Amino acid sequence: RRNVFIENITTPSSGVFLPFWTILLGNIFALTREEKVRKSKVCVRSKQYINDYMATPEKVDALAAKGIPKENMRQYLQDEDCLEFSDWVSNFTKSRAWWEAGEEYKVG
């Protein structure tokens, strides 16, 4: 079984070769970025969606029925620190490596 896996990731004609190495190298590159970029989050919903959701009284009432306080509803729907995907990509591509930024690498 191990031989089949090794063969698949080292043989360019296999369907596993390109995705495996793309994901592996992408992760290695991502782990070298400065901490604020490594720990940034991508919004799963657009800010406009959240605004529209909060503008609908029925949906706000449904959240209130779940016991969520009005001041925490936006945070319940989506973290306020998240970035739109285009902004996240922009930050990621413009970031420096942690050693260039003079940071100590922190895992947690």
Backbone bond lengths (Angstrom), bond angles and torsions (degrees), N, CA, C in turn:
res aa  C-N    CA-C-N  psi(-1)  N-CA   C-N-CA  omega(-1)  CA-C   N-CA-C  phi
1 R - - - 1.447 - - 1.518 111.22 -
2 R 1.330 117.16 -41.82 1.454 119.96 179.43 1.520 110.84 -62.08
3 N 1.312 114.94 -39.34 1.459 118.76 -178.97 1.518 111.26 -62.99
4 V 1.317 117.76 -37.41 1.461 121.36 179.37 1.525 109.85 -65.27
5 F 1.326 117.63 -43.02 1.464 121.14 179.11 1.525 110.58 -62.69
6 I 1.331 116.73 -48.68 1.467 120.98 179.52 1.522 110.07 -60.06
7 E 1.304 116.38 -42.05 1.465 120.43 179.36 1.529 110.81 -63.42
8 N 1.328 117.30 -41.36 1.464 120.82 -179.20 1.523 112.90 -65.64
9 I 1.334 117.12 -39.31 1.466 118.05 -177.24 1.524 113.05 -83.30
10 T 1.329 117.50 -11.26 1.461 119.82 179.05 1.517 113.33 -107.98
11 T 1.317 117.97 -5.93 1.462 121.36 179.89 1.527 109.24 -100.58
12 P 1.330 117.91 112.52 1.462 120.28 -177.33 1.526 114.71 -59.07
13 S 1.307 118.38 -23.93 1.467 119.80 -177.42 1.529 112.81 -81.13
14 S 1.339 117.56 -10.19 1.467 119.03 -179.93 1.524 109.51 -79.25
15 G 1.323 116.45 155.53 1.458 120.95 -179.09 1.515 113.52 -76.14
16 V 1.315 117.62 -5.12 1.459 122.40 -177.58 1.529 111.11 -95.68
17 F 1.306 117.15 -23.83 1.467 122.60 -172.06 1.523 113.12 -55.40
18 L 1.309 118.13 -58.77 1.466 121.61 -174.99 1.532 112.61 -66.59
19 P 1.336 119.60 -48.94 1.473 117.87 178.66 1.532 113.23 -60.87
20 F 1.313 117.41 -41.03 1.463 120.93 -178.81 1.518 110.92 -60.46
21 W 1.319 117.33 -52.26 1.458 120.56 -176.70 1.523 112.13 -70.62
22 T 1.323 118.09 -31.66 1.465 120.87 176.62 1.522 110.35 -64.80
23 I 1.319 116.59 -47.53 1.468 120.49 179.94 1.531 110.63 -65.81
24 L 1.313 117.51 -43.74 1.461 120.82 -179.18 1.523 111.36 -62.00
25 L 1.326 117.32 -49.99 1.461 120.35 -178.70 1.526 111.59 -68.66
26 G 1.330 117.01 -34.71 1.467 120.54 176.15 1.513 111.47 -62.75
27 N 1.325 116.92 -42.25 1.471 120.74 178.21 1.523 111.71 -66.73
28 I 1.307 116.64 -41.39 1.468 119.51 178.51 1.524 109.87 -62.46
29 F 1.337 116.79 -43.88 1.465 120.54 178.34 1.525 110.55 -62.42
30 A 1.332 117.28 -44.20 1.467 121.32 -178.34 1.524 111.34 -62.49
31 L 1.306 117.22 -36.41 1.465 120.53 -178.63 1.524 113.01 -72.37
32 T 1.334 117.48 -12.00 1.462 119.85 178.35 1.521 112.44 -91.75
33 R 1.316 119.14 -8.45 1.472 121.91 -177.93 1.521 110.77 -73.41
34 E 1.336 116.25 163.31 1.460 120.22 179.97 1.525 110.88 -64.14
35 E 1.315 116.17 157.75 1.467 122.06 -169.42 1.521 113.42 -58.15
36 K 1.326 118.18 -42.42 1.467 119.53 -177.04 1.527 111.23 -63.34
37 V 1.318 117.69 -29.86 1.467 121.10 178.41 1.521 110.39 -80.70
38 R 1.331 117.73 -41.24 1.470 120.98 178.40 1.512 111.50 -60.14
39 K 1.318 116.86 -36.99 1.459 120.64 -175.02 1.520 113.21 -95.57
40 S 1.327 117.88 3.71 1.466 119.47 179.15 1.527 110.04 -71.67
41 K 1.320 115.38 155.57 1.464 121.47 -175.77 1.517 109.55 -118.32
42 V 1.312 115.84 147.03 1.461 121.99 175.80 1.524 108.01 -96.60
43 C 1.328 116.19 132.50 1.470 120.74 178.32 1.528 109.45 -68.27
44 V 1.318 116.42 132.91 1.462 119.98 177.47 1.520 111.12 -83.75
45 R 1.315 116.29 -20.76 1.465 121.25 176.45 1.522 107.60 -125.90
46 S 1.329 116.31 152.43 1.461 119.16 178.20 1.523 109.78 -73.50
47 K 1.307 115.67 157.43 1.469 120.48 177.34 1.530 109.67 -62.52
48 Q 1.336 116.02 -34.93 1.465 120.24 179.07 1.527 110.75 -63.80
49 Y 1.318 117.22 -39.12 1.465 120.92 177.97 1.533 110.17 -60.67
50 I 1.315 116.59 -44.17 1.469 120.38 179.94 1.527 110.19 -63.49
51 N 1.336 116.60 -42.68 1.471 119.83 178.34 1.524 111.00 -62.38
52 D 1.329 117.03 -43.56 1.466 120.94 178.45 1.529 110.97 -64.50
53 Y 1.314 116.67 -40.11 1.464 121.78 179.62 1.527 110.28 -62.23
54 M 1.318 115.84 -45.60 1.465 120.13 -178.66 1.524 112.23 -71.76
55 A 1.325 117.82 -18.99 1.466 121.52 178.63 1.527 111.75 -82.59
56 T 1.331 117.35 -9.82 1.462 121.54 179.88 1.531 109.07 -94.90
57 P 1.335 117.35 111.61 1.478 119.94 -175.93 1.529 113.90 -59.15
58 E 1.332 118.02 -35.65 1.469 120.13 -179.19 1.527 111.08 -63.31
59 K 1.317 116.37 -40.00 1.462 120.01 -178.68 1.532 110.92 -71.44
60 V 1.317 115.86 -37.80 1.466 119.58 176.99 1.528 109.75 -64.82
61 D 1.335 116.20 -40.52 1.467 120.19 177.77 1.530 111.34 -63.75
62 A 1.337 116.51 -37.25 1.468 120.13 178.55 1.531 110.69 -64.11
63 L 1.336 116.82 -39.95 1.468 119.80 176.79 1.524 110.89 -66.78
64 A 1.323 116.23 -39.62 1.467 120.19 178.71 1.528 110.38 -64.01
65 A 1.326 116.63 -35.49 1.467 120.76 178.56 1.530 111.27 -65.85
66 K 1.324 116.86 -25.93 1.470 120.91 176.77 1.528 111.57 -79.06
67 G 1.328 116.13 -6.16 1.457 119.87 178.62 1.515 114.28 92.32
68 I 1.324 117.37 17.17 1.462 120.92 -179.44 1.529 108.39 -90.06
69 P 1.328 118.36 123.40 1.467 120.44 179.09 1.531 111.28 -63.81
70 K 1.317 116.33 148.45 1.468 121.79 -176.56 1.528 111.97 -56.02
71 E 1.334 116.95 -39.34 1.473 119.48 -177.55 1.535 112.78 -71.77
72 N 1.327 118.59 -15.06 1.468 121.61 -179.91 1.526 113.65 -105.66
73 M 1.321 117.98 3.36 1.466 120.30 -174.57 1.521 113.09 -65.18
74 R 1.323 117.69 -43.45 1.476 119.89 179.23 1.526 110.46 -62.63
75 Q 1.308 116.32 -42.61 1.459 120.14 179.11 1.526 111.14 -66.51
76 Y 1.326 117.25 -33.85 1.465 121.28 177.03 1.526 110.36 -63.79
77 L 1.329 116.39 -40.23 1.460 120.50 -178.83 1.523 111.99 -73.43
78 Q 1.330 116.15 -36.66 1.460 119.23 -176.40 1.522 109.55 -164.25
79 D 1.319 116.26 140.12 1.456 120.67 178.82 1.525 109.67 -62.50
80 E 1.316 116.26 135.49 1.461 120.35 -177.23 1.522 112.48 -73.21
81 D 1.322 117.70 -17.98 1.462 121.38 -178.85 1.521 113.20 -87.37
82 C 1.319 117.89 -0.86 1.462 119.68 -176.46 1.529 110.59 -74.92
83 L 1.330 115.23 160.15 1.459 122.13 -179.04 1.521 110.15 -116.88
84 E 1.329 116.01 147.16 1.463 119.89 170.99 1.527 107.10 -61.17
85 F 1.326 117.35 153.06 1.463 120.66 -174.36 1.526 111.63 -57.83
86 S 1.340 117.69 -43.61 1.470 120.27 -178.83 1.532 111.14 -63.34
87 D 1.324 117.29 -38.73 1.470 120.53 177.43 1.525 110.79 -68.04
88 W 1.332 116.20 -38.43 1.457 120.55 179.09 1.534 110.58 -63.44
89 V 1.328 116.46 -44.90 1.471 120.49 178.82 1.522 109.99 -62.55
90 S 1.324 116.68 -42.33 1.460 120.83 178.87 1.528 111.00 -60.81
91 N 1.315 117.54 -46.61 1.470 121.00 177.30 1.519 111.28 -61.45
92 F 1.313 115.99 -41.39 1.462 121.69 -177.52 1.530 110.93 -64.45
93 T 1.330 116.72 -44.16 1.466 119.77 -177.04 1.524 112.41 -74.14
94 K 1.326 117.70 -26.31 1.466 121.07 -179.29 1.522 112.97 -91.53
95 S 1.316 117.35 -5.35 1.468 120.15 -175.31 1.523 111.42 -76.07
96 R 1.317 113.82 160.94 1.455 120.70 177.15 1.522 109.15 -103.17
97 A 1.312 115.28 165.47 1.466 119.59 174.38 1.521 108.03 -71.72
98 W 1.329 116.42 154.44 1.466 119.77 -175.90 1.518 112.25 -60.57
99 W 1.331 118.24 -33.12 1.455 119.66 -179.56 1.529 110.86 -75.20
100 E 1.354 117.64 -27.41 1.465 120.50 175.11 1.524 110.61 -72.11
101 A 1.324 116.33 -31.61 1.462 121.26 -179.64 1.525 111.51 -81.35
102 G 1.325 117.29 -6.34 1.459 121.09 179.83 1.513 113.14 74.09
103 E 1.320 116.87 28.11 1.461 121.22 -179.01 1.518 110.93 -97.05
104 E 1.316 114.52 156.98 1.453 120.53 169.15 1.522 106.11 -89.89
105 Y 1.318 118.08 135.79 1.466 120.60 -177.74 1.519 109.78 -74.50
106 K 1.330 115.89 122.33 1.465 121.64 179.04 1.514 108.41 -116.58
107 V 1.310 116.60 127.01 1.454 121.23 -177.79 1.517 111.46 -79.95
108 G 1.301 119.96 -44.93 1.456 123.30 -172.33 1.455 116.67 -89.45
